[in-house]
């Protein structure tokens, strides 16, 4: 996205648009928060125009496709007035419930924006690799470490040898025991975190399949070097008060991978699930 925001750009170019394109622009300016979850057909119907007009509108404002428009808009909405993750938040008068609502909005917008960046084919390849794997190792640092821990716990429940560690040196022997057919999942918002990159490269030397959960950035080293890329929207600036929306989109992808895998192998492990539950109930007494 250029320096000028997409909404401001639409307002500036409104008079230059065709009547049909103006219908799309007018609806978008009134209901910007709805667009990231809509299809071309839904927007055309809501704006009382055609799908072709929606496509022409996207091209007229300099964005090549409707998915590109949705991504740009979702990011702007998350980063603009509702932005909660830069240091200017301390200068704004907000009640606790207002901040709760803003956090909820930003996280929801970020997760919905993932539908425009995640490649269906890459998701299917990741699911297939994980189902066939005997071992899985997950790694992320900082805010991304939470997603790695969650993934390790979830896939252990499915009977996989799944592991992670926040310590770089502990990760080395874990990855050293990976073999061809095993999976290493590298989790990094930027795709440039040195420790994650080094461990991912080590995993490739072991012939493990490297799956990257990272933002959509073909120039980042992790995006380039991964075997499978689960691309996320760029919803947070690098200099921020903490990982929020970026962490939520990572966890959402982990949940999806877990559910996909359970759907495929659940019949093999359901008895173990029941045994685990019974033990939990017994220990609570």
C-alpha positions as CSV (number, residue, x, y, z in Angstrom):
1,X,0.0,0.0,0.0
2,X,1.3,3.5,-0.8
3,X,1.8,6.2,1.8
4,X,-1.8,7.4,1.1
5,X,-4.3,5.1,2.7
6,X,-6.6,3.0,0.5
7,X,-9.8,4.7,1.9
8,X,-8.4,8.2,1.3
9,X,-7.3,7.2,-2.2
10,X,-10.8,6.0,-3.0
11,X,-12.3,9.3,-1.7
12,X,-9.8,11.3,-3.9
13,X,-10.5,9.4,-7.0
14,X,-14.3,9.1,-6.5
15,X,-15.3,11.6,-9.2
16,X,-13.0,9.9,-11.8
17,X,-14.8,6.6,-11.4
18,X,-17.6,5.4,-13.6
19,X,-21.2,5.4,-12.2
20,X,-21.0,1.7,-11.6
21,X,-17.6,1.9,-9.9
22,X,-18.9,4.8,-7.8
23,X,-21.6,2.5,-6.4
24,X,-18.9,0.1,-5.2
25,X,-16.8,3.0,-3.8
26,X,-19.8,4.5,-2.0
27,X,-20.7,1.2,-0.4
28,X,-17.0,0.5,0.6
29,X,-16.6,3.9,2.2
30,X,-19.8,3.4,4.3
31,X,-19.1,-0.2,5.2
32,X,-15.3,-0.7,5.0
33,X,-15.2,-3.1,8.0
34,X,-17.4,-5.6,6.1
35,X,-15.4,-5.8,2.9
36,X,-12.6,-8.2,4.1
37,X,-15.1,-11.0,4.7
38,X,-17.1,-10.5,1.5
39,X,-16.9,-12.2,-1.9
40,X,-17.0,-10.3,-5.2
41,X,-20.6,-11.5,-5.7
42,X,-21.7,-10.3,-2.2
43,X,-20.1,-6.9,-2.7
44,X,-21.7,-6.5,-6.1
45,X,-25.1,-7.4,-4.7
46,X,-24.7,-5.1,-1.8
47,X,-23.6,-2.2,-4.0
48,X,-26.3,-2.9,-6.5
49,X,-23.9,-3.4,-9.4
50,X,-22.1,-6.3,-11.2
51,X,-19.1,-8.4,-10.3
52,X,-17.4,-7.0,-13.4
53,X,-17.8,-3.5,-12.0
54,X,-16.2,-4.6,-8.7
55,X,-13.2,-6.0,-10.7
56,X,-13.0,-2.8,-12.7
57,X,-13.2,-0.7,-9.6
58,X,-10.2,-2.6,-8.1
59,X,-8.2,-1.9,-11.2
60,X,-9.3,1.8,-11.3
61,X,-7.9,2.5,-7.9
62,X,-4.6,0.7,-8.6
63,X,-5.2,-2.6,-7.0
64,X,-5.2,-5.6,-9.4
65,X,-7.7,-7.8,-7.8
66,X,-10.5,-8.0,-5.2
67,X,-8.4,-10.2,-2.9
68,X,-5.7,-7.6,-3.0
69,X,-8.2,-4.9,-2.1
70,X,-9.5,-7.0,0.8
71,X,-5.9,-7.5,2.1
72,X,-5.0,-3.8,1.8
73,X,-8.3,-2.7,3.4
74,X,-8.0,-5.2,6.3
75,X,-4.5,-4.1,7.1
76,X,-5.5,-0.4,6.9
77,X,-8.4,-0.9,9.3
78,X,-6.2,-2.8,11.7
79,X,-3.5,-0.2,11.5
80,X,-5.4,3.1,11.4
81,X,-8.0,4.4,13.9
82,X,-8.4,1.1,15.6
83,X,-4.7,0.6,15.9
84,X,-3.8,-0.4,19.4
85,X,-0.3,-1.7,19.1
86,X,1.9,1.4,18.7
87,X,3.1,3.7,21.5
88,X,0.6,6.4,20.7
89,X,-2.0,4.4,22.6
90,X,-0.8,6.1,25.8
91,X,-1.9,9.5,24.4
92,X,-5.5,8.4,23.7
93,X,-8.2,8.5,26.3
94,X,-9.7,5.0,26.3
95,X,-11.8,3.2,28.9
96,X,-11.0,-0.5,29.7
97,X,-14.0,-1.8,27.8
98,X,-13.2,0.4,24.8
99,X,-9.8,-1.1,24.7
100,X,-11.3,-4.6,25.0
101,X,-13.5,-3.8,22.0
102,X,-10.6,-2.5,20.0
103,X,-8.5,-5.6,20.7
104,X,-11.4,-7.8,19.7
105,X,-11.9,-5.9,16.4
106,X,-8.2,-5.9,15.5
107,X,-7.8,-9.6,16.2
108,X,-10.9,-10.5,14.3
109,X,-9.9,-8.3,11.3
110,X,-6.4,-9.9,11.2
111,X,-7.8,-13.4,11.3
112,X,-10.3,-12.7,8.5
113,X,-7.5,-11.1,6.4
114,X,-5.7,-14.4,6.5
115,X,-8.3,-15.8,4.0
116,X,-6.8,-13.5,1.4
117,X,-3.1,-14.4,2.0
118,X,-3.2,-18.2,2.7
119,X,-2.8,-20.3,-0.4
120,X,-5.3,-23.3,-0.3
121,X,-2.8,-25.5,-2.1
122,X,0.0,-24.7,0.4
123,X,-2.4,-25.5,3.3
124,X,-3.2,-28.9,1.7
125,X,0.5,-29.6,1.2
126,X,1.2,-28.7,4.9
127,X,-1.7,-30.9,6.1
128,X,-0.5,-33.9,4.0
129,X,3.1,-33.5,5.3
130,X,2.0,-33.3,8.9
131,X,-0.3,-36.3,8.7
132,X,2.5,-38.4,7.3
133,X,5.2,-37.2,9.6
134,X,6.5,-39.3,12.5
135,X,8.1,-36.3,14.3
136,X,7.3,-32.6,14.3
137,X,9.3,-29.8,15.8
138,X,7.9,-26.3,16.1
139,X,10.0,-23.2,16.8
140,X,9.3,-19.5,17.3
141,X,10.8,-16.8,19.5
142,X,9.3,-13.9,21.3
143,X,5.6,-13.6,20.6
144,X,5.8,-16.5,18.1
145,X,7.0,-18.9,20.8
146,X,3.4,-19.0,22.2
147,X,2.2,-20.5,18.9
148,X,5.0,-23.1,18.9
149,X,4.2,-24.2,22.4
150,X,0.5,-24.5,21.6
151,X,1.2,-26.5,18.4
152,X,3.5,-28.9,20.2
153,X,0.9,-29.5,22.9
154,X,-1.9,-30.1,20.4
155,X,-0.1,-32.5,18.1
156,X,1.2,-34.4,21.1
157,X,-2.5,-35.1,21.9
158,X,-2.8,-36.7,18.5
159,X,0.0,-39.2,19.2
160,X,2.8,-37.4,17.3
161,X,6.3,-37.0,18.7
162,X,5.9,-33.2,18.8
163,X,8.4,-30.9,20.5
164,X,9.5,-27.3,20.9
165,X,11.8,-25.3,23.2
166,X,12.4,-21.6,23.7
167,X,16.1,-22.3,24.0
168,X,18.2,-22.2,20.7
169,X,20.7,-24.8,22.0
170,X,18.0,-27.2,23.1
171,X,16.4,-26.9,19.6
172,X,19.6,-28.1,17.9
173,X,19.5,-31.7,19.2
174,X,15.7,-31.8,18.6
175,X,16.2,-30.9,15.0
176,X,19.3,-33.2,14.6
177,X,17.1,-36.2,15.1
178,X,14.7,-35.2,12.3
179,X,14.7,-37.3,9.2
180,X,13.2,-37.2,5.7
181,X,9.4,-37.2,6.1
182,X,9.5,-35.4,9.4
183,X,8.3,-31.8,9.7
184,X,9.8,-28.6,11.1
185,X,7.5,-25.7,11.5
186,X,9.2,-22.3,11.6
187,X,7.0,-19.5,13.0
188,X,8.2,-15.9,12.5
189,X,6.1,-12.9,11.8
190,X,8.8,-11.1,9.9
191,X,10.4,-14.1,8.3
192,X,13.8,-12.6,9.2
193,X,14.4,-13.8,12.8
194,X,17.9,-15.1,12.8
195,X,17.5,-17.9,15.3
196,X,14.4,-19.3,13.5
197,X,16.2,-19.1,10.1
198,X,19.3,-20.9,11.4
199,X,17.2,-23.7,12.9
200,X,15.1,-23.9,9.7
201,X,18.2,-24.3,7.6
202,X,19.5,-27.0,9.9
203,X,16.2,-28.8,9.5
204,X,16.6,-28.7,5.8
205,X,20.0,-30.3,6.1
206,X,18.3,-33.2,7.9
207,X,15.9,-33.4,4.9
208,X,12.9,-32.6,7.0
209,X,10.0,-30.7,5.4
210,X,10.2,-27.0,6.5
211,X,6.8,-25.3,6.8
212,X,6.9,-21.6,7.4
213,X,4.1,-19.7,9.2
214,X,5.1,-16.2,8.3
215,X,3.8,-13.0,6.7
216,X,3.3,-12.8,3.0
217,X,6.7,-11.4,1.9
218,X,8.4,-13.1,-1.0
219,X,11.6,-11.2,-0.1
220,X,12.0,-12.6,3.4
221,X,14.6,-15.4,3.8
222,X,12.2,-17.7,5.6
223,X,9.5,-17.3,2.9
224,X,12.1,-18.0,0.2
225,X,13.7,-21.0,1.8
226,X,10.7,-22.9,3.2
227,X,9.3,-25.9,1.4
228,X,5.7,-24.9,2.2
229,X,4.6,-21.4,3.0
230,X,1.5,-20.6,5.1
231,X,1.3,-16.9,4.4
232,X,-0.2,-14.5,6.9
233,X,-1.3,-10.9,6.4
234,X,1.0,-8.1,7.6
235,X,-1.1,-6.7,10.4
236,X,1.5,-5.2,12.7
237,X,4.4,-2.8,12.4
238,X,7.8,-4.1,13.6
239,X,8.1,-1.5,16.3
240,X,5.2,-2.3,18.6
241,X,4.3,-2.7,22.2
242,X,3.8,-6.5,21.8
243,X,2.6,-9.3,19.5
244,X,-1.1,-9.2,19.4
245,X,-2.9,-9.6,16.0
246,X,0.2,-11.3,14.6
247,X,0.1,-13.9,17.4
248,X,-3.6,-14.5,16.9
249,X,-3.3,-15.3,13.2
250,X,-0.5,-17.8,14.0
251,X,-2.6,-19.5,16.6
252,X,-5.5,-19.6,14.1
253,X,-3.4,-21.4,11.5
254,X,-2.2,-23.9,14.2
255,X,-5.8,-24.6,15.2
256,X,-6.7,-25.2,11.6
257,X,-3.8,-27.6,11.1
258,X,-4.7,-29.4,14.3
259,X,-8.4,-29.8,13.3
260,X,-7.4,-30.9,9.7
261,X,-5.1,-33.6,11.2
262,X,-7.6,-34.7,13.8
263,X,-10.2,-35.1,11.0
264,X,-7.9,-37.5,9.2
265,X,-6.5,-39.5,12.1
266,X,-9.1,-39.0,14.8
267,X,-10.5,-42.5,14.6
268,X,-7.0,-43.9,15.5
269,X,-6.6,-41.7,18.6
270,X,-10.1,-41.2,20.0
271,X,-9.7,-43.9,22.6
272,X,-6.6,-42.2,23.9
273,X,-8.5,-38.9,24.1
274,X,-11.1,-40.6,26.3
275,X,-8.4,-42.2,28.5
276,X,-6.8,-38.8,28.9
277,X,-10.1,-37.2,29.8
278,X,-10.8,-39.9,32.4
279,X,-7.4,-39.3,34.0
280,X,-8.0,-35.6,34.1
281,X,-11.3,-36.1,35.8
282,X,-9.8,-38.5,38.3
283,X,-7.0,-36.1,39.2
284,X,-9.5,-33.3,39.9
285,X,-11.2,-35.3,42.7
